[in-house]
Amino acid sequence: MLFKIFYSFHESISAFNVFRYITFRTALATITAMLITVIVTPWFIKKLKKMSMTQYIRDDGPQTHLSKSGTPTMGGVLIILSVVVSVLLWGDLTNRYMWIMLTAIAGFGMIGLIDDYLKAIKKNPKGLNGWYKLGLQIVLALIIGFIFYSDPSDNYAAKLSIPFFKKWLVDLGWFYIPFSILVIVGSSNAVNLTDGIDGLAIGLVGIACLANGALVYIAGHAGFSQYLHVIHLQGVGELTVFCGALFGASLGFLWYNSYPAEIFMGDVGSLGLGGALGTLAVITKQEIVLAIVGGIFVIETFSVMIQVVSFKLTGKRVFKMAPIHHHFEVKGWAEPKIIVRFWIVGIILALLSLTTLKVR
């Protein structure tokens, strides 16, 4: 919106030519999303309290979490809105990838919103039925996957890129659709499982946004992609603006979500952000790299799976509590220590993911 308006003056005022640069608009998108979140969140917290949109704390979780009962939830609504507004202002709305990303973050966020509404307003501790929630996620991911698979202009539609190798591509054929569903739905639920202690998930999402922003920019740049032997995808570089907006919104929300949290993002935030990261990986053909960037999300998910399988087969638990961040809580680690250490590992994994660009 503003991007087109300002850029239209570039012929008469050369200074406005700067708006054609993705890096400049990414910076504006980051600042805009962050400011919206930082400024509006205090008002949003008051509104949520008045509406009794507060977090339900399960009594089978860590006992230290019982004191968090009554903390406003559904802050993810503000995260998603700030991203959408920022992208609409500074993004190129003629770019189809941008609309797919907006659909993904809003669609998965809506599924989470229904779940949060049932928990907070209807006082249903289980929220949306698990099978209904999974079914809606699969349908949305199926639509996204089919859009890419059926695109005749995309020469890499059904290809899987293998990191650390020069353009080693595996043609998945029709299996690409269920694979993309697995990536997107898996990413959405992985972030949801990680969102169990103050600031952990949103901090890791911010870290992932930085790494993905670099990957997206390189994939969309003809010169950089050729030099680094990365698949060049025409127009995908514009998603750097989206990554910037999501990073800015994450920083702004972390201001209030850091320990002790004044607001939680709820399922509307975790499912929406996770779905966006998964969709981003599918668009850029970096599905495997996503598992490295979001390594903590993967570990959290597998800790739950291992715990469930172990208990059903042997009657014994591998961890004191799952997901694994709760395991360390029960062991006596302070919540801020767990958060910072997980962030440190997340940063290391993000840097490792970027090495896949050069080691080819």
Backbone hydrogen bonds, N-H to C=O, Kabsch-Sander energy under -0.5 kcal/mol:
donor,donor_aa,acceptor,acceptor_aa,energy
3,F,89,L,-2.1
5,I,1,M,-1.9
6,F,2,L,-3.1
7,Y,3,F,-2.3
8,S,4,K,-1.5
9,F,6,F,-1.5
10,H,7,Y,-1.9
12,S,9,F,-0.7
13,I,9,F,-2.9
16,F,13,I,-1.8
17,N,14,S,-2.0
18,V,15,A,-1.4
19,F,16,F,-1.6
20,R,17,N,-1.7
21,Y,18,V,-1.5
25,R,21,Y,-2.0
26,T,22,I,-2.3
27,A,23,T,-1.8
28,L,24,F,-1.9
29,A,25,R,-2.5
30,T,26,T,-2.4
31,I,27,A,-2.3
32,T,28,L,-2.7
33,A,29,A,-2.4
34,M,30,T,-2.1
35,L,31,I,-2.6
36,I,32,T,-2.5
37,T,33,A,-2.1
38,V,34,M,-2.8
39,I,35,L,-2.6
40,V,36,I,-2.4
41,T,37,T,-1.9
44,F,40,V,-2.4
45,I,41,T,-2.8
46,K,42,P,-1.6
47,K,43,W,-2.0
48,L,44,F,-2.4
49,K,45,I,-2.1
50,K,46,K,-2.0
51,M,47,K,-1.8
52,S,49,K,-1.1
53,M,48,L,-3.0
54,T,52,S,-1.9
55,Q,71,T,-3.0
57,I,55,Q,-0.6
58,R,56,Y,-0.6
61,G,58,R,-1.1
65,H,62,P,-1.8
66,L,63,Q,-1.4
67,S,64,T,-0.5
68,K,65,H,-1.9
69,S,66,L,-1.4
70,G,55,Q,-1.1
71,T,68,K,-1.9
73,T,53,M,-2.4
75,G,264,F,-2.7
76,G,265,M,-1.6
77,V,74,M,-1.6
78,L,75,G,-0.8
79,I,75,G,-1.5
80,I,76,G,-2.7
81,L,77,V,-2.3
82,S,78,L,-2.4
83,V,79,I,-2.0
84,V,80,I,-2.7
85,V,81,L,-2.8
86,S,82,S,-2.1
87,V,83,V,-2.6
88,L,84,V,-2.6
89,L,85,V,-1.8
90,W,86,S,-2.4
91,G,87,V,-2.6
93,L,91,G,-1.0
95,N,92,D,-1.7
96,R,94,T,-0.6
98,M,95,N,-0.6
99,W,95,N,-1.1
100,I,96,R,-1.8
101,M,97,Y,-2.2
102,L,98,M,-2.2
103,T,99,W,-2.2
104,A,100,I,-2.2
105,I,101,M,-2.5
106,A,102,L,-2.0
107,G,103,T,-2.8
108,F,104,A,-2.5
109,G,105,I,-1.3
110,M,106,A,-2.1
111,I,107,G,-1.5
112,G,108,F,-1.9
113,L,109,G,-2.2
114,I,110,M,-2.0
115,D,111,I,-1.6
116,D,112,G,-2.7
117,Y,113,L,-2.5
118,L,114,I,-2.0
119,K,115,D,-1.7
120,A,116,D,-3.1
121,I,117,Y,-2.4
122,K,117,Y,-1.4
124,N,118,L,-2.6
127,G,124,N,-1.6
133,K,129,N,-2.8
134,L,130,G,-2.5
135,G,131,W,-2.5
136,L,132,Y,-2.4
137,Q,133,K,-2.0
138,I,134,L,-2.5
139,V,135,G,-2.3
140,L,136,L,-2.2
141,A,137,Q,-2.6
142,L,138,I,-2.6
143,I,139,V,-2.0
144,I,140,L,-2.0
145,G,141,A,-2.9
146,F,142,L,-2.5
147,I,143,I,-1.9
148,F,144,I,-1.6
149,Y,145,G,-2.4
150,S,146,F,-2.4
151,D,148,F,-1.1
154,D,151,D,-1.2
155,N,153,S,-0.8
157,A,154,D,-1.2
159,K,156,Y,-1.8
160,L,170,V,-2.2
161,S,159,K,-0.5
162,I,168,W,-2.3
164,F,356,T,-0.7
165,F,162,I,-1.1
166,K,360,R,-0.7
167,K,165,F,-0.8
167,K,229,H,-0.9
168,W,165,F,-0.7
169,L,167,K,-0.9
170,V,160,L,-2.4
171,D,169,L,-0.5
172,L,158,A,-3.0
172,L,170,V,-0.8
175,F,172,L,-1.5
176,Y,173,G,-1.7
177,I,174,W,-1.4
179,F,175,F,-2.0
180,S,176,Y,-2.7
181,I,177,I,-2.0
182,L,178,P,-2.2
183,V,179,F,-2.2
184,I,180,S,-2.6
185,V,181,I,-2.7
186,G,182,L,-1.9
187,S,183,V,-2.3
188,S,184,I,-2.2
189,N,185,V,-2.3
190,A,186,G,-2.0
191,V,187,S,-2.0
192,N,188,S,-1.4
193,L,189,N,-2.2
194,T,190,A,-1.6
195,D,191,V,-1.3
196,G,194,T,-2.6
197,I,194,T,-0.6
200,L,197,I,-1.6
201,A,197,I,-0.5
203,G,199,G,-1.8
204,L,200,L,-1.9
205,V,201,A,-2.4
206,G,202,I,-2.0
207,I,203,G,-1.9
208,A,204,L,-2.5
209,C,205,V,-2.2
210,L,206,G,-1.6
211,A,207,I,-1.8
212,N,208,A,-2.8
213,G,209,C,-2.5
214,A,210,L,-1.7
215,L,211,A,-2.0
216,V,212,N,-2.9
217,Y,213,G,-2.3
218,I,214,A,-2.2
219,A,215,L,-2.3
220,G,216,V,-1.7
221,H,217,Y,-0.6
221,H,218,I,-0.8
222,A,220,G,-0.6
225,S,221,H,-2.6
226,Q,222,A,-1.6
227,Y,223,G,-2.2
228,L,224,F,-2.5
229,H,226,Q,-0.6
230,V,225,S,-2.9
233,L,219,A,-2.0
233,L,231,I,-0.6
234,Q,232,H,-0.6
236,V,233,L,-1.7
238,E,235,G,-1.1
239,L,236,V,-1.8
240,T,237,G,-2.1
241,V,238,E,-1.6
242,F,238,E,-0.6
243,C,239,L,-2.5
244,G,240,T,-2.3
245,A,241,V,-2.3
246,L,242,F,-2.5
247,F,243,C,-2.3
248,G,244,G,-2.6
249,A,245,A,-2.4
250,S,246,L,-2.0
251,L,247,F,-2.3
252,G,248,G,-2.4
253,F,249,A,-2.4
254,L,250,S,-2.3
255,W,251,L,-1.1
256,Y,253,F,-1.3
257,N,253,F,-1.9
258,S,254,L,-1.8
262,E,256,Y,-3.1
263,I,256,Y,-0.7
264,F,72,P,-2.6
268,V,112,G,-0.6
269,G,265,M,-1.2
269,G,266,G,-0.6
270,S,266,G,-2.3
271,L,267,D,-2.4
272,G,267,D,-0.6
272,G,268,V,-0.7
273,L,269,G,-2.9
274,G,270,S,-2.2
275,G,271,L,-2.3
276,A,272,G,-1.8
277,L,273,L,-2.3
278,G,274,G,-2.2
279,T,275,G,-2.3
280,L,276,A,-2.4
281,A,277,L,-1.8
282,V,278,G,-1.8
283,I,279,T,-2.4
284,T,280,L,-2.1
285,K,281,A,-0.6
285,K,282,V,-0.6
286,Q,281,A,-2.3
290,L,286,Q,-2.0
291,A,287,E,-0.9
291,A,288,I,-0.6
292,I,288,I,-0.7
292,I,289,V,-0.9
293,V,289,V,-3.0
294,G,290,L,-3.1
295,G,292,I,-1.5
298,V,294,G,-2.0
299,I,295,G,-2.6
300,E,296,I,-2.7
301,T,297,F,-2.0
302,F,298,V,-2.7
303,S,299,I,-2.1
304,V,300,E,-1.3
305,M,301,T,-2.1
306,I,302,F,-3.0
307,Q,303,S,-1.9
308,V,304,V,-2.5
309,V,305,M,-2.6
310,S,306,I,-2.6
311,F,307,Q,-2.1
312,K,308,V,-2.2
313,L,309,V,-2.3
314,T,310,S,-2.7
315,G,310,S,-0.8
315,G,311,F,-1.1
316,K,310,S,-0.9
326,H,323,P,-1.7
327,H,323,P,-0.9
328,F,324,I,-1.5
329,E,325,H,-1.4
330,V,326,H,-2.6
331,K,327,H,-1.5
332,G,328,F,-0.5
332,G,329,E,-1.3
333,W,328,F,-2.5
338,I,334,A,-1.9
339,I,335,E,-2.3
340,V,336,P,-2.5
341,R,337,K,-2.3
342,F,338,I,-2.4
343,W,339,I,-2.3
344,I,340,V,-2.4
345,V,341,R,-2.1
346,G,342,F,-2.4
347,I,343,W,-2.6
348,I,344,I,-2.2
349,L,345,V,-2.5
350,A,346,G,-2.1
351,L,347,I,-2.4
352,L,348,I,-2.2
353,S,349,L,-2.2
354,L,350,A,-1.4
355,T,351,L,-1.1
356,T,352,L,-0.7
356,T,353,S,-0.8
357,L,354,L,-1.4
358,K,354,L,-0.5
358,K,355,T,-0.6
359,V,355,T,-2.7
360,R,358,K,-2.1
